[in-house]
Amino acid sequence: MSARPRLLVVSAGDETLRGYCLEQVATAYDVVLLTSTEPSWEKPYIVDHAVADLHDTTELLAAGRGLAARHHLAGIVTWDEWHLISTARLARALDLPANSVEVMRACRNKATARSLFARHGVPSAASVEARTLPEATRAVSSLGYPAVIKPAAFASSIGVIRVDHPEELPAAFAFASAGASRSREDTGVLVEEYLDGPEVSVECVTAHGVTTAVAVTRKHLGPEPYFDETGHTVDAADPLLPQVAPGAAAAVKALGITDGVQHVEMRLVDGRPRLIEVNARIGGDMIGHLVRLATGIDLSQVAADVACGKTPDLTPTRHGAAGIRMLYPDASGTLAERHINHPFATHTPWLQQVQWIREIGDTLLLPPEADLFTSRAGFYIVTGRDTAEVTERLDTAADEITVTTRADR
């Protein structure tokens, strides 16, 4: 038997975008996995597993109790947005330390989060719930244009759209409602004040109620009216960190989060932070990996440590920068060509990774017809000394990568 602590991971997620999390955690913990499908790529990193419908409370609890009967579990963690509530429910059943189900529900529901931000004086966006188009019309009349229409409980910028004029509102409300209909928790829509300013996220670690901001992620968005994230950069020396850290910590506290890793999204309006939302897990789009490349802080390892009651080491061991850019086609259609200049890739040490996520012949659809799950062909990651060098290298690599589609007949 291994002497290492045993950690229960609920849903390892997608190998391409979340594989690094499981790989890093497995360097220090024996991982027991609760998953919705039979493990494949996860097998080298786990010591045991159970398969269950993670949305079915009865199945979830039965499978979790079965694993707990076979193993002495030190903690439980997930980095999967869709299973935050399930994980909290299972933690309570197994008497493992974790944030409560109610806290996770507040994080998942943007309307609840806005209410808590307002109650605790955290600067956010004015927001009104709307179940019908007439309600949305009244809300926008009160808030003014431009406004943002979004699902109350979803993620990945799905169904989020900006509306600038009254005649755009019916189509925008339908777009947001279609995204909201995919939620298992709340199919409502929010009408919100548009926050005009650059968007960032603050990567935070909370242990025993104390929150530490460890990095700032600068976000790059696609063309409006949509809010698709097209890339991110992380710089260990980002001067924004001390400016945005207090607001991020206040938002985490307002939601009642006491432990874990948080991805706190905000916009800087006239230079001041205004909260968008708090995600109670490691940021998506490889942001945790970017933080590690830039600072040396491993958020996957940190999340496991906090879950198991250990004091995480948040000391930076690197002082650089890293960035990711998503690869989108110019137009919707069938993916006809995807490649990178091989000599360039071979002889460019700062090009850390080029990853394709779609195959030739796959259909790529851009908004409004689809979302990021159907529009991205892949991504690439670079490193550098600072944000300026990373941005330059992202642009340089872009000229060496080809993604083309042909129109579907």
KEKE-3310 file (N, C-alpha, C; in steps of 0.2 Angstrom, whole numbers, plus 5000, padded with zeros to 4 digits):
npx = (5004:5002:5010:5006:4994:4977:4966:4950:4945:4932:4926:4937:4937:4940:4953:4962:4961:4960:4969:4981:4979:4975:4987:4997:4992:4993:5006:5009:4998:4989:4977:4959:4946:4930:4919:4910:4911:4919:4936:4950:4962:4965:4969:4984:4986:4978:4972:4961:4944:4927:4912:4898:4882:4884:4875:4865:4859:4857:4865:4877:4880:4880:4891:4901:4901:4905:4918:4924:4923:4932:4944:4954:4950:4958:4953:4943:4940:4936:4938:4930:4917:4904:4901:4902:4892:4888:4900:4901:4890:4893:4904:4899:4891:4901:4908:4919:4930:4924:4917:4900:4885:4876:4884:4891:4880:4877:4888:4887:4875:4872:4863:4860:4873:4876:4867:4872:4885:4880:4875:4886:4894:4902:4909:4900:4890:4874:4859:4846:4833:4825:4812:4804:4802:4795:4798:4812:4813:4808:4818:4829:4826:4826:4840:4847:4855:4872:4867:4869:4864:4862:4863:4857:4863:4875:4890:4906:4904:4893:4878:4879:4877:4879:4868:4864:4854:4836:4829:4837:4835:4825:4831:4842:4838:4832:4843:4851:4842:4841:4854:4853:4843:4850:4855:4855:4851:4846:4835:4833:4836:4847:4847:4859:4869:4881:4898:4910:4926:4943:4944:4948:4955:4956:4967:4964:4968:4960:4961:4956:4947:4955:4960:4971:4978:4985:4989:4986:4975:4976:4963:4957:4945:4934:4925:4912:4894:4897:4905:4916:4930:4946:4959:4972:4984:4997:5006:5020:5024:5014:5008:4995:4990:4991:4981:4969:4967:4961:4948:4944:4946:4936:4925:4925:4924:4911:4903:4904:4914:4926:4937:4949:4952:4950:4943:4942:4932:4932:4929:4938:4933:4935:4947:4944:4940:4926:4915:4912:4910:4912:4921:4922:4933:4948:4953:4947:4952:4966:4972:4976:4988:4995:4998:5006:5017:5021:5023:5027:5019:5008:4992:4984:4990:4989:4976:4973:4980:4974:4961:4964:4968:4980:4993:4995:5009:5013:5023:5031:5041:5045:5048:5041:5032:5017:5006:4991:4983:4967:4962:4953:4942:4941:4928:4912:4911:4916:4931:4945:4958:4972:4987:5004:5019:5031:5046:5047:5040:5048:5060:5058:5059:5052:5039:5027:5017:5006:4990:4978:4961:4950:4946:4951:4937:4928:4914:4915:4908:4904:4899:4883:4878:4884:4894:4909:4913:4911:4917:4931:4946:4958:4973:4987:5002:5013:5029:5037:5047:5040:5023:5023:5033:5027:5015:5020:5026:5015:5009:5018:5019:5006:5006:5012:5003:4990:4973:4959:4943:4930:4915:4900:4889)
npy = (4994:5011:5025:5038:5051:5048:5054:5059:5062:5070:5068:5070:5077:5084:5077:5084:5098:5097:5087:5090:5094:5082:5074:5082:5082:5068:5067:5068:5063:5048:5044:5043:5040:5046:5045:5048:5040:5025:5025:5030:5038:5042:5031:5029:5038:5035:5025:5018:5017:5023:5021:5032:5040:5056:5066:5061:5060:5048:5038:5044:5046:5033:5027:5035:5032:5018:5019:5026:5016:5007:5014:5025:5041:5056:5068:5078:5083:5094:5100:5103:5112:5108:5099:5105:5106:5093:5088:5094:5090:5076:5077:5081:5070:5060:5065:5074:5087:5102:5116:5121:5114:5124:5135:5132:5132:5145:5151:5145:5151:5166:5176:5174:5176:5190:5196:5193:5199:5213:5214:5213:5223:5223:5229:5227:5222:5230:5221:5211:5199:5190:5182:5182:5190:5202:5206:5207:5217:5228:5228:5231:5244:5250:5249:5253:5255:5251:5234:5218:5202:5186:5168:5163:5153:5146:5143:5146:5157:5154:5158:5172:5188:5205:5219:5233:5241:5243:5236:5225:5217:5206:5195:5194:5190:5178:5171:5171:5164:5151:5147:5146:5136:5125:5123:5113:5118:5131:5139:5152:5169:5183:5201:5213:5227:5234:5232:5242:5240:5233:5215:5204:5190:5184:5173:5164:5157:5150:5147:5140:5151:5162:5172:5172:5180:5174:5176:5186:5185:5191:5193:5190:5194:5188:5196:5208:5206:5195:5185:5177:5169:5171:5170:5170:5178:5177:5185:5184:5196:5205:5221:5223:5215:5218:5228:5222:5211:5214:5216:5204:5195:5199:5196:5182:5180:5185:5176:5166:5156:5146:5138:5131:5133:5147:5155:5171:5182:5198:5215:5230:5245:5262:5260:5254:5239:5229:5216:5201:5187:5173:5158:5143:5135:5129:5139:5138:5134:5131:5139:5137:5129:5139:5148:5140:5139:5152:5157:5146:5141:5128:5126:5115:5106:5113:5115:5101:5100:5109:5104:5092:5097:5102:5115:5125:5128:5143:5150:5159:5151:5154:5167:5173:5174:5168:5163:5159:5155:5153:5143:5148:5146:5157:5157:5149:5131:5116:5109:5110:5111:5110:5115:5117:5126:5115:5116:5128:5125:5115:5121:5131:5135:5142:5140:5131:5122:5115:5111:5101:5101:5097:5087:5085:5087:5088:5098:5116:5128:5145:5158:5166:5153:5143:5138:5139:5126:5120:5128:5130:5125:5122:5125:5135:5137:5149:5154:5167:5182:5192:5200:5208:5202:5189:5191:5196:5184:5176:5182:5180:5166:5164:5167:5156:5145:5137:5137:5132:5132:5125:5130:5123:5114)
npz = (5000:4996:5004:5002:5003:4999:4987:4982:4966:4957:4942:4930:4918:4902:4892:4884:4888:4902:4906:4911:4924:4931:4929:4936:4949:4952:4954:4968:4975:4978:4967:4967:4957:4952:4940:4925:4914:4908:4913:4902:4895:4908:4916:4919:4929:4941:4955:4958:4953:4950:4941:4937:4935:4936:4938:4944:4960:4968:4962:4962:4976:4980:4973:4977:4991:4990:4985:4996:5005:5001:5002:5012:5012:5010:5005:4994:4977:4963:4947:4937:4931:4929:4939:4952:4962:4963:4968:4981:4987:4988:4996:5008:5011:5013:5024:5021:5021:5013:5003:5006:4999:4997:4995:4984:4975:4975:4968:4956:4951:4944:4947:4960:4965:4961:4970:4982:4981:4980:4993:5001:4998:4986:4972:4957:4943:4938:4939:4932:4933:4920:4914:4902:4886:4887:4900:4900:4891:4899:4909:4902:4898:4910:4914:4903:4887:4881:4884:4893:4889:4897:4901:4917:4924:4918:4909:4901:4892:4885:4877:4880:4876:4869:4868:4859:4854:4854:4844:4842:4853:4854:4846:4853:4866:4863:4859:4871:4879:4873:4876:4890:4892:4892:4904:4919:4931:4932:4921:4918:4913:4913:4913:4911:4916:4905:4907:4903:4898:4900:4901:4914:4924:4940:4948:4962:4978:4992:5009:5024:5025:5021:5008:4994:4981:4967:4953:4939:4925:4909:4897:4881:4869:4857:4842:4846:4845:4854:4867:4866:4872:4866:4869:4881:4893:4905:4917:4928:4934:4933:4935:4939:4948:4963:4963:4959:4968:4981:4978:4972:4982:4991:4984:4984:4998:5000:4994:5002:5002:5008:5006:4993:4975:4966:4951:4947:4939:4931:4926:4922:4925:4921:4926:4938:4948:4943:4947:4938:4939:4950:4949:4956:4955:4946:4933:4916:4899:4899:4909:4922:4919:4912:4922:4930:4921:4920:4934:4942:4951:4955:4952:4952:4960:4972:4974:4977:4989:4997:4998:5005:5018:5019:5021:5007:4996:4991:4985:4972:4959:4947:4936:4924:4909:4900:4887:4879:4863:4855:4841:4828:4814:4799:4794:4796:4793:4784:4791:4782:4781:4792:4799:4805:4802:4800:4801:4809:4820:4826:4828:4837:4853:4862:4859:4866:4865:4853:4849:4842:4841:4834:4819:4802:4791:4801:4806:4809:4818:4819:4831:4828:4827:4834:4848:4859:4860:4847:4838:4839:4832:4838:4848:4854:4864:4871:4878:4887:4892:4897:4896:4884:4876:4875:4869:4856:4852:4851:4840:4831:4830:4825:4811:4806:4807:4800:4797:4789:4781:4772:4763:4768:4758)
capx = (5000:5006:5009:5004:4987:4972:4962:4945:4943:4926:4926:4944:4936:4943:4961:4966:4961:4961:4973:4987:4977:4976:4994:5000:4989:4995:5013:5009:4993:4985:4970:4953:4942:4923:4918:4904:4913:4925:4943:4954:4968:4966:4972:4990:4986:4973:4973:4955:4939:4920:4908:4891:4879:4886:4870:4860:4861:4857:4870:4883:4882:4882:4897:4906:4902:4908:4925:4926:4923:4938:4950:4954:4951:4960:4950:4939:4941:4934:4940:4924:4912:4897:4900:4904:4887:4888:4905:4899:4885:4896:4909:4895:4889:4907:4911:4925:4930:4923:4912:4894:4881:4873:4889:4892:4874:4878:4893:4884:4869:4874:4858:4862:4880:4875:4863:4877:4890:4877:4874:4893:4897:4907:4907:4898:4885:4867:4857:4839:4831:4820:4809:4801:4804:4793:4802:4819:4812:4807:4824:4834:4823:4829:4847:4850:4859:4871:4866:4872:4859:4865:4860:4858:4867:4879:4897:4910:4902:4888:4872:4881:4877:4878:4863:4865:4848:4830:4827:4841:4833:4821:4835:4847:4835:4831:4850:4853:4837:4844:4860:4850:4839:4855:4857:4851:4850:4841:4835:4832:4840:4849:4849:4864:4873:4887:4904:4915:4933:4946:4942:4954:4953:4961:4967:4965:4968:4957:4962:4953:4944:4959:4961:4977:4978:4992:4990:4981:4975:4973:4958:4956:4939:4932:4921:4906:4891:4898:4910:4920:4937:4950:4966:4974:4991:4998:5013:5021:5025:5008:5006:4987:4989:4989:4975:4963:4967:4956:4941:4943:4945:4930:4920:4926:4921:4904:4899:4904:4919:4931:4943:4949:4955:4945:4944:4937:4932:4930:4931:4941:4929:4938:4952:4942:4937:4919:4915:4907:4908:4917:4921:4925:4938:4953:4951:4948:4957:4973:4974:4981:4994:4999:5000:5012:5023:5023:5025:5029:5013:5004:4986:4981:4993:4987:4969:4973:4983:4969:4956:4966:4969:4987:4995:4998:5015:5011:5029:5033:5047:5047:5046:5041:5025:5014:5000:4987:4978:4963:4962:4946:4942:4938:4921:4909:4911:4920:4938:4948:4966:4975:4994:5009:5025:5035:5053:5046:5038:5054:5066:5056:5059:5046:5032:5027:5012:5001:4986:4972:4955:4946:4949:4949:4931:4923:4911:4916:4902:4905:4893:4878:4875:4886:4898:4916:4914:4910:4920:4938:4950:4964:4976:4994:5004:5020:5031:5042:5050:5034:5017:5025:5036:5022:5010:5024:5027:5009:5007:5023:5016:5000:5008:5015:4998:4985:4966:4954:4937:4926:4908:4895:4884)
capy = (5000:5017:5029:5044:5052:5047:5060:5058:5067:5069:5070:5072:5082:5082:5076:5090:5104:5096:5082:5092:5094:5075:5072:5085:5079:5062:5066:5069:5059:5042:5047:5038:5044:5045:5047:5046:5035:5021:5028:5028:5041:5043:5025:5029:5042:5033:5019:5015:5022:5020:5025:5033:5046:5061:5071:5057:5060:5042:5035:5048:5044:5026:5026:5038:5028:5012:5021:5028:5010:5004:5019:5030:5047:5062:5074:5077:5089:5093:5106:5102:5117:5105:5095:5108:5105:5086:5086:5097:5085:5070:5078:5081:5063:5057:5069:5076:5095:5105:5121:5118:5114:5131:5140:5130:5134:5153:5152:5143:5155:5172:5180:5174:5179:5197:5198:5193:5205:5219:5214:5214:5229:5221:5232:5222:5225:5230:5214:5210:5192:5191:5175:5183:5195:5209:5207:5209:5224:5232:5228:5235:5251:5253:5248:5257:5252:5244:5229:5211:5196:5180:5163:5164:5148:5142:5144:5146:5162:5152:5162:5178:5193:5212:5222:5240:5244:5240:5231:5219:5213:5200:5190:5193:5187:5171:5168:5169:5159:5145:5144:5145:5130:5119:5122:5109:5121:5137:5141:5159:5174:5189:5207:5216:5233:5232:5234:5244:5240:5227:5209:5200:5185:5184:5166:5164:5151:5151:5141:5142:5158:5167:5171:5174:5181:5172:5178:5189:5183:5196:5190:5192:5192:5189:5202:5208:5206:5189:5186:5171:5170:5169:5169:5173:5179:5177:5187:5184:5202:5209:5226:5224:5210:5221:5232:5218:5206:5215:5215:5196:5192:5201:5192:5175:5180:5187:5170:5161:5151:5145:5134:5129:5137:5151:5159:5177:5186:5205:5220:5236:5251:5268:5258:5251:5232:5227:5209:5198:5181:5169:5151:5140:5129:5131:5142:5134:5136:5129:5145:5134:5128:5146:5150:5136:5141:5159:5158:5140:5139:5123:5126:5108:5103:5118:5113:5095:5101:5113:5099:5088:5101:5104:5122:5125:5132:5148:5154:5158:5149:5156:5174:5174:5175:5163:5164:5154:5158:5148:5143:5148:5148:5164:5157:5142:5127:5110:5109:5107:5111:5112:5113:5122:5125:5110:5118:5133:5122:5111:5125:5137:5132:5145:5137:5126:5117:5116:5106:5101:5097:5095:5083:5086:5084:5091:5105:5121:5133:5151:5161:5164:5147:5138:5141:5138:5119:5119:5133:5130:5120:5120:5131:5135:5140:5151:5157:5173:5185:5197:5200:5210:5196:5183:5194:5196:5177:5173:5184:5177:5159:5164:5167:5149:5141:5137:5134:5134:5128:5125:5131:5117:5115)
capz = (5000:4996:5010:5000:5004:4994:4985:4977:4961:4954:4935:4927:4913:4895:4892:4880:4892:4909:4907:4915:4931:4934:4929:4941:4956:4953:4956:4975:4978:4975:4965:4966:4952:4951:4933:4921:4908:4909:4911:4896:4896:4915:4919:4922:4935:4946:4958:4958:4950:4950:4936:4939:4932:4941:4939:4948:4966:4971:4959:4964:4983:4981:4970:4981:4997:4988:4985:5003:5009:4999:5003:5017:5008:5013:5003:4988:4973:4956:4943:4932:4932:4929:4944:4958:4966:4965:4973:4987:4990:4990:5002:5014:5013:5016:5029:5019:5021:5007:5003:5006:4993:4996:4993:4977:4971:4974:4963:4949:4949:4943:4950:4967:4966:4961:4976:4988:4980:4983:5000:5005:4995:4981:4965:4952:4938:4940:4935:4933:4930:4915:4911:4896:4882:4890:4906:4897:4888:4905:4912:4898:4899:4917:4914:4898:4882:4879:4890:4892:4891:4898:4905:4924:4927:4914:4909:4895:4888:4881:4877:4882:4870:4870:4864:4859:4851:4855:4839:4843:4859:4853:4844:4859:4871:4861:4859:4878:4882:4870:4880:4897:4892:4892:4911:4923:4937:4931:4914:4918:4909:4916:4909:4915:4914:4901:4910:4897:4900:4899:4906:4917:4929:4946:4950:4969:4983:4998:5014:5030:5024:5019:5000:4991:4973:4965:4947:4935:4918:4904:4893:4874:4867:4850:4841:4849:4852:4858:4872:4866:4874:4861:4871:4888:4895:4912:4918:4935:4937:4931:4940:4940:4954:4969:4962:4958:4973:4986:4975:4971:4989:4994:4981:4987:5005:4999:4992:5008:5000:5013:5004:4986:4970:4962:4945:4948:4933:4932:4921:4924:4922:4923:4931:4945:4947:4944:4947:4934:4942:4954:4947:4962:4952:4942:4926:4910:4893:4901:4913:4927:4916:4911:4929:4932:4916:4922:4941:4945:4956:4952:4955:4953:4967:4977:4975:4981:4996:5001:4999:5010:5024:5020:5019:5001:4995:4985:4983:4965:4958:4940:4935:4917:4906:4896:4884:4874:4858:4852:4834:4825:4807:4797:4793:4798:4787:4786:4792:4776:4782:4798:4800:4807:4798:4804:4804:4814:4827:4828:4830:4841:4860:4866:4857:4871:4863:4848:4850:4838:4845:4828:4814:4795:4789:4806:4805:4813:4817:4823:4834:4833:4826:4839:4854:4858:4859:4840:4834:4840:4829:4842:4852:4855:4870:4871:4885:4886:4898:4900:4892:4878:4872:4874:4864:4850:4850:4849:4834:4826:4828:4821:4804:4804:4808:4795:4798:4783:4781:4765:4764:4767:4753)
cpx = (5004:5005:5007:4996:4983:4967:4957:4944:4937:4926:4933:4943:4940:4951:4964:4966:4962:4966:4979:4985:4978:4983:4998:4998:4992:5002:5014:5004:4991:4978:4965:4948:4935:4922:4912:4905:4919:4932:4946:4961:4970:4970:4979:4991:4981:4975:4967:4950:4932:4916:4901:4889:4880:4881:4864:4862:4862:4863:4877:4885:4883:4889:4903:4907:4906:4916:4928:4927:4930:4945:4949:4956:4953:4956:4946:4939:4938:4937:4935:4918:4905:4896:4902:4899:4887:4894:4904:4895:4888:4901:4905:4893:4895:4910:4918:4925:4929:4918:4905:4890:4878:4878:4890:4886:4875:4883:4891:4879:4871:4869:4859:4868:4879:4872:4868:4883:4887:4877:4880:4897:4903:4905:4905:4894:4878:4864:4850:4837:4825:4818:4806:4803:4802:4797:4809:4818:4812:4814:4829:4832:4826:4836:4850:4854:4866:4870:4869:4866:4863:4861:4861:4863:4870:4886:4900:4907:4896:4881:4873:4881:4876:4873:4864:4859:4842:4828:4831:4839:4830:4826:4840:4844:4834:4838:4852:4848:4839:4849:4857:4846:4844:4857:4852:4849:4845:4841:4833:4837:4841:4850:4853:4867:4879:4893:4909:4922:4936:4944:4948:4951:4958:4961:4969:4965:4965:4959:4960:4950:4948:4961:4967:4977:4985:4994:4984:4981:4972:4969:4958:4950:4938:4927:4914:4901:4892:4904:4915:4927:4942:4958:4967:4981:4991:5005:5014:5022:5020:5007:4999:4986:4987:4983:4969:4962:4962:4949:4939:4942:4939:4924:4919:4922:4914:4900:4900:4910:4924:4938:4943:4952:4949:4947:4939:4937:4929:4932:4934:4937:4932:4944:4951:4939:4930:4918:4910:4905:4914:4916:4925:4929:4943:4951:4952:4953:4964:4976:4978:4988:4998:5001:5006:5018:5026:5026:5028:5024:5009:4997:4982:4983:4990:4980:4968:4975:4977:4963:4958:4969:4977:4988:4998:5004:5013:5017:5031:5040:5050:5045:5046:5033:5023:5008:4997:4983:4974:4963:4955:4947:4940:4930:4919:4910:4914:4927:4941:4955:4968:4982:4998:5015:5030:5042:5052:5045:5044:5059:5064:5055:5053:5039:5031:5022:5008:4997:4979:4967:4950:4949:4947:4942:4926:4920:4913:4911:4904:4898:4889:4876:4878:4890:4905:4918:4914:4914:4928:4941:4956:4966:4983:4996:5011:5022:5036:5044:5044:5029:5019:5028:5031:5018:5014:5025:5020:5007:5012:5021:5010:5001:5011:5010:4992:4978:4961:4948:4934:4919:4904:4890:4877)
cpy = (5006:5021:5036:5045:5051:5052:5058:5063:5065:5072:5073:5077:5079:5082:5082:5096:5103:5090:5084:5092:5087:5073:5075:5083:5073:5061:5066:5065:5053:5044:5042:5042:5042:5049:5045:5041:5031:5025:5026:5032:5042:5037:5026:5034:5041:5026:5015:5020:5019:5024:5026:5039:5052:5066:5067:5056:5053:5038:5038:5046:5037:5024:5029:5034:5021:5014:5022:5021:5006:5008:5023:5037:5053:5069:5073:5084:5088:5100:5106:5107:5113:5101:5098:5106:5098:5084:5089:5092:5079:5071:5078:5074:5059:5060:5071:5084:5098:5111:5118:5118:5121:5136:5138:5132:5142:5154:5150:5148:5162:5177:5180:5177:5187:5200:5198:5198:5211:5219:5215:5219:5228:5224:5227:5226:5225:5224:5213:5203:5194:5184:5176:5189:5202:5211:5210:5216:5229:5233:5232:5243:5254:5254:5253:5253:5255:5240:5222:5206:5190:5175:5165:5159:5143:5145:5145:5151:5160:5156:5169:5183:5200:5214:5229:5244:5240:5235:5225:5214:5207:5194:5189:5189:5179:5167:5166:5164:5152:5142:5142:5138:5124:5118:5117:5112:5127:5139:5148:5163:5180:5195:5211:5222:5230:5236:5236:5245:5233:5221:5206:5195:5185:5176:5166:5157:5154:5145:5144:5149:5164:5167:5175:5174:5179:5174:5182:5186:5188:5192:5194:5189:5193:5195:5202:5208:5200:5190:5180:5173:5167:5168:5172:5174:5180:5180:5187:5191:5207:5214:5227:5220:5214:5226:5228:5213:5207:5213:5207:5193:5193:5198:5185:5175:5181:5181:5164:5155:5151:5142:5132:5134:5141:5155:5165:5181:5193:5209:5227:5242:5257:5266:5254:5244:5232:5220:5206:5191:5177:5162:5148:5134:5133:5134:5137:5136:5136:5135:5142:5132:5134:5148:5147:5138:5148:5160:5152:5137:5134:5123:5120:5105:5107:5116:5106:5096:5104:5108:5094:5091:5103:5112:5122:5130:5137:5153:5153:5156:5150:5163:5176:5175:5169:5165:5159:5158:5152:5149:5143:5149:5155:5163:5150:5138:5120:5111:5106:5107:5114:5110:5118:5120:5121:5113:5123:5130:5118:5115:5131:5134:5136:5143:5131:5120:5119:5110:5107:5098:5095:5092:5086:5083:5086:5097:5110:5127:5139:5154:5166:5157:5142:5142:5138:5130:5116:5123:5133:5124:5117:5126:5130:5139:5142:5154:5163:5176:5189:5196:5203:5205:5191:5185:5194:5189:5174:5175:5181:5169:5159:5164:5160:5144:5142:5133:5136:5129:5129:5126:5124:5119:5114)
cpz = (5000:5002:5008:5001:4998:4993:4980:4972:4957:4947:4933:4922:4906:4895:4889:4885:4899:4911:4912:4923:4935:4934:4935:4948:4957:4955:4964:4979:4974:4973:4964:4962:4952:4945:4930:4916:4911:4908:4905:4897:4904:4919:4922:4928:4941:4949:4958:4955:4951:4944:4938:4935:4938:4942:4943:4955:4970:4968:4962:4971:4984:4978:4974:4988:4996:4988:4992:5007:5008:5001:5009:5013:5012:5011:4996:4984:4966:4953:4937:4934:4933:4935:4951:4963:4968:4969:4980:4991:4992:4996:5008:5016:5016:5021:5028:5019:5014:5008:5003:4999:4991:4993:4985:4972:4970:4969:4956:4947:4949:4947:4958:4969:4966:4967:4982:4987:4982:4990:5004:5002:4990:4975:4960:4946:4940:4936:4937:4930:4926:4913:4904:4893:4885:4896:4905:4895:4894:4908:4908:4898:4905:4917:4909:4893:4882:4886:4888:4894:4891:4902:4913:4927:4922:4914:4902:4890:4884:4882:4880:4876:4873:4865:4864:4857:4853:4850:4839:4849:4858:4851:4850:4864:4869:4861:4867:4881:4879:4874:4887:4897:4892:4900:4915:4930:4937:4924:4913:4914:4913:4911:4914:4912:4911:4905:4904:4900:4899:4904:4908:4922:4934:4948:4958:4972:4989:5003:5020:5030:5022:5012:4998:4984:4971:4958:4944:4928:4914:4899:4886:4871:4860:4849:4844:4844:4856:4862:4872:4868:4869:4863:4878:4889:4902:4913:4926:4938:4935:4937:4942:4947:4960:4969:4962:4964:4978:4984:4974:4977:4992:4991:4983:4994:5004:4998:4997:5007:5006:5011:4996:4982:4967:4956:4945:4942:4934:4926:4925:4921:4925:4928:4937:4943:4948:4943:4942:4937:4946:4952:4953:4959:4948:4935:4921:4905:4895:4906:4919:4925:4914:4917:4931:4927:4918:4929:4944:4950:4952:4955:4956:4959:4973:4979:4979:4988:5000:5003:5005:5017:5025:5018:5012:5000:4989:4983:4976:4964:4951:4940:4928:4915:4901:4893:4879:4869:4855:4844:4831:4817:4805:4796:4795:4791:4789:4786:4786:4777:4789:4799:4803:4803:4802:4806:4809:4820:4830:4831:4834:4849:4864:4864:4861:4869:4857:4848:4846:4842:4840:4823:4807:4794:4795:4804:4811:4812:4822:4826:4828:4832:4831:4844:4853:4858:4852:4836:4834:4836:4833:4846:4852:4861:4869:4877:4883:4893:4901:4895:4885:4873:4871:4869:4857:4848:4848:4842:4829:4824:4824:4814:4802:4805:4803:4797:4793:4783:4774:4767:4763:4762:4756)
residu = (MET:SER:ALA:ARG:PRO:ARG:LEU:LEU:VAL:VAL:SER:ALA:GLY:ASP:GLU:THR:LEU:ARG:GLY:TYR:CYS:LEU:GLU:GLN:VAL:ALA:THR:ALA:TYR:ASP:VAL:VAL:LEU:LEU:THR:SER:THR:GLU:PRO:SER:TRP:GLU:LYS:PRO:TYR:ILE:VAL:ASP:HIS:ALA:VAL:ALA:ASP:LEU:HIS:ASP:THR:THR:GLU:LEU:LEU:ALA:ALA:GLY:ARG:GLY:LEU:ALA:ALA:ARG:HIS:HIS:LEU:ALA:GLY:ILE:VAL:THR:TRP:ASP:GLU:TRP:HIS:LEU:ILE:SER:THR:ALA:ARG:LEU:ALA:ARG:ALA:LEU:ASP:LEU:PRO:ALA:ASN:SER:VAL:GLU:VAL:MET:ARG:ALA:CYS:ARG:ASN:LYS:ALA:THR:ALA:ARG:SER:LEU:PHE:ALA:ARG:HIS:GLY:VAL:PRO:SER:ALA:ALA:SER:VAL:GLU:ALA:ARG:THR:LEU:PRO:GLU:ALA:THR:ARG:ALA:VAL:SER:SER:LEU:GLY:TYR:PRO:ALA:VAL:ILE:LYS:PRO:ALA:ALA:PHE:ALA:SER:SER:ILE:GLY:VAL:ILE:ARG:VAL:ASP:HIS:PRO:GLU:GLU:LEU:PRO:ALA:ALA:PHE:ALA:PHE:ALA:SER:ALA:GLY:ALA:SER:ARG:SER:ARG:GLU:ASP:THR:GLY:VAL:LEU:VAL:GLU:GLU:TYR:LEU:ASP:GLY:PRO:GLU:VAL:SER:VAL:GLU:CYS:VAL:THR:ALA:HIS:GLY:VAL:THR:THR:ALA:VAL:ALA:VAL:THR:ARG:LYS:HIS:LEU:GLY:PRO:GLU:PRO:TYR:PHE:ASP:GLU:THR:GLY:HIS:THR:VAL:ASP:ALA:ALA:ASP:PRO:LEU:LEU:PRO:GLN:VAL:ALA:PRO:GLY:ALA:ALA:ALA:ALA:VAL:LYS:ALA:LEU:GLY:ILE:THR:ASP:GLY:VAL:GLN:HIS:VAL:GLU:MET:ARG:LEU:VAL:ASP:GLY:ARG:PRO:ARG:LEU:ILE:GLU:VAL:ASN:ALA:ARG:ILE:GLY:GLY:ASP:MET:ILE:GLY:HIS:LEU:VAL:ARG:LEU:ALA:THR:GLY:ILE:ASP:LEU:SER:GLN:VAL:ALA:ALA:ASP:VAL:ALA:CYS:GLY:LYS:THR:PRO:ASP:LEU:THR:PRO:THR:ARG:HIS:GLY:ALA:ALA:GLY:ILE:ARG:MET:LEU:TYR:PRO:ASP:ALA:SER:GLY:THR:LEU:ALA:GLU:ARG:HIS:ILE:ASN:HIS:PRO:PHE:ALA:THR:HIS:THR:PRO:TRP:LEU:GLN:GLN:VAL:GLN:TRP:ILE:ARG:GLU:ILE:GLY:ASP:THR:LEU:LEU:LEU:PRO:PRO:GLU:ALA:ASP:LEU:PHE:THR:SER:ARG:ALA:GLY:PHE:TYR:ILE:VAL:THR:GLY:ARG:ASP:THR:ALA:GLU:VAL:THR:GLU:ARG:LEU:ASP:THR:ALA:ALA:ASP:GLU:ILE:THR:VAL:THR:THR:ARG:ALA:ASP:ARG)
# end
